[in-house]
Amino acid sequence: MTRTAHQPKRATRPITAAQVDNHRRYRCTYTPRDSLGHLNPSETGAAPYVQFLAANAEQALDIAQQVTGCPVIDATRIEG
C-alpha cells in the first residue's frame, strides 16, 4: 500500500473574467462564537467581517454563513 500526499479540495472554482462582471463585492459582518460554540459579541460593538464576490446580497449572506459558521448580521455592497 502506498501513501499519497493529501491534496486539499478547493471550496469553489476560480471566477472567470466574464463572471466578475455579474458579481459585486459584499462585506458581511457576523457575530463570532467562542471555543464552546456560544455567541461571543464584541464588547466594543465592532463586529468582524468577511468580504466576497457574489451575484447579490442573499448569495453573499449564504456564503458568509457557510464560511464562518456564525450568524451573519448583514451584507453591505461595496462600490468601487
Secondary structure, DSSP 4 states (H G I P E B T S, - for coil): -------PPPSSPPPPHHHHTT-EEEEEEE--B-TTS-B---SSSPPPEEEEEESSHHHHHHHHHHHH-S-EEEEEEEP-
